[in-house]
């Protein structure tokens, strides 16, 4: 399912509550006809066949209900079992992800701070590698300058100088690969934290919605 959440309006939620006395239990997340992810107290019949997620009071996924099979697909036991297994695996993945986020972070700012720390460490490593590359290139230039000066004096390049240049060039290539690898890691870390931030926002949206609906009842006591 996508990551963009469209929470239904408060009036619509209240109508759903009145229609369902068990509103204080689980909530559901599904995709509507516009492709927007919706959280509600029930899944409309026209969307249930597409599959949906069941959420507990913290917004954590506790069940993934797969899409409904067509009559032809139901005859294929391997396909049916495969979809069921995929749903269970997705359910466990989302549950573990949600629980981990709520355990580690109390706000989106916490995720952003953790992201910045991770990226800062990686960028320091990249800076060090780039500094090393500059030093290696300077050493190559120094050898090349010595060789050029000797040639102007009629001397042939020394084998040790040529070999040193080859070694340095290999080290430069290795350092450049390390820089590229670290940059790929920077992009990966940023993307992972972006997913965590969006997922935590979803969880907090569900929790906030539930609190906003239960608060009046508690205040009236």
N, C-alpha and C positions, 0 to 999 in steps of 0.2 A: 504494500500500500504506500501511497505517497506521503510526503512529510508536511504538506500545507494543510492546516487544520482550519475548518470553518465552523465555529461553535454556533449553534442555532440560537435565535433570539430568546430572551427571558420569557416573553409571553408564550411562545411556542413550547418552551420547556415546561411551564406551569400547566399547560394543557396536557402535556404528556404525563405529568405527575398525577393530575386528577384522574387520568385514564388508567393509571397503574399504581395501585397502593403499595407496591413493593419498590418504589422509587429509590429507597435508601440503600438498596443492595447494589447490584452491578449496573454498569453503563456499557454502551456499545459504540464501536467506531466502524463506520462503513463509508463507502464512496457513493455520492449521489450522482444524478444524471449529468451534472455539470463537471464531474471529475473532481469535486471538492471533498476532502475528508471531513466527515461530520461526526460529532459525538452527541449521543442522545440516550434517553432512557430505554428506547426500544428501536428495533430495526424495521422500517416500513417493509411490507411484504414485497413490494416491487424491487427492493434492493437486497433482501435477504439471500436470494438465490445467487447473488454475485460473491457471497462470502463476506465475513465480517470478523471483528475482534471483540472479545468480551473483556471488560476492564473492571478491576476491583476498585475499592474506595480511594486508593492512591493513584489510580490511573494506570496501574501496571497490567499488562496483558496476561490474563490467566487462561485464555483459550482462543485459538484461531479456528474459526469455522470455515472450511474450504467452500468454494463455489459448488453449486448444485450440478450434478452430472446430468448429461442428456440421457435419454433412454438407451441410445446406442452405446454411450460410454459405460453405462452401468453393466453392460454385458461383458465388458473387458475388465476382468477381475484384477489383472496386473495394473491397469491404469487407475482403477478405483483405489487399490491398496497404495499405489504410488502417491496419489494425491493426499490420501490420509496420512501417510508417513511424512510428506512434505509439510503438511499443516502442523503436525506434532513437532517437527524440527523447528519450524518457524515460531511456533508458540514458545518453545523453550528458549530460542534465541532472543526473542523480544522480552520475555519475562526476565531473563538474566540481565539483559541490557538495561531494562527499566529499573530493576532492583539495584544494580550497580550505580546508576546515575543518582538515584535518590539517597543511596548510602554515602556517596562521595561528595555530593554537591547539595547545597541548600538554595542556591540561586544561580542564574545564568552568569552573573559576574564571577562566580567561583570557577566556572568552566573556562571563561575567557582568561582569567588569571593563570590557570593551569596551562592553557594553550600558549600564552605569552611566555611562560617559563620554559616550556619545552622548545618553542621556536627560538628563544634567546640562546639556549645552549647549543642548538644546531647551528645558528648563525655565527656563534663564536667559533665553532669548529671550522666553518667555511672560511671565516676571516683568517684563522691560523693557516689553513691550507693555502689560501691565496698568498699569504705572506711568504710561505715556504716556496711557492711557485715563483714568486718574484726573485727570491734569493737564488734559486736554481737557474733561472734565466740570466741573472746577472753573472753567475759563474760561467755559463756558456759564452756569454758575450766577452768576458775577460779572456777565456781561452782563445776565442776567435780573434780578439784583438792582438794577443801575443803571437798567434800564428801569422796574422797579416803583417805584423811588424817584422817577424823573422823572414817572411817571404820577400819583403822589400829590401832586406839586407842580403838576399840571395840564399837564405837557409830554407831547407825543407821542413815541413811540419814534423814534430816529434810523434812517434807512435803513441807514446803515453798521453799526449795532449788529445790526439784524435780519439783514443779510447775513452778518455775522461769525458769528452763531449758526448760520446755515444751513451755512456752511463747516465750522464746528467739528463739527456733527452728522454731516456727511458723513465727516469724519476719524474720528469715533468709530465710525461704522458700519464703515469700512474697517479700523480697528484691531481691532474685535471679530471681523471675518471672519478677520483674520490670526491672532488668538488661537485661533479655532476650527480653522483650518488646521494650526497648530502642534500642537494637541491631537490632531488626527487623525494627524499624523505621529508623535507620541509613541506612540499606540496601535499604529501600523504597525511602528515600530521595535521595540517590546516584543514584538510577535507574531513578527517575523522572528527576533529573537534567541532567543525561546523555541523556535522550530523548529530553529535551529542548535544549541542546547543539547541538545535531545532527539536530534538526528541524531548529534552528537559522542558522546553516551553510547552510542548504538547501535554506532558504530565502535569505541569503546573496549571495549565488551562483547565484540565479536567478537575483538579483539586479545587481550584478557585470557583469553578462553576458549581460544584457540589456544595462548597461552603456558603456561597451566596444564596443557595436555595434552602439550606438547612438553618441558616442564621436566624431568619424571622421566627421559626418555630421555637428555637431555643430562647429567644428574647421574650417570647410571650409567656414563658413559664414563671 
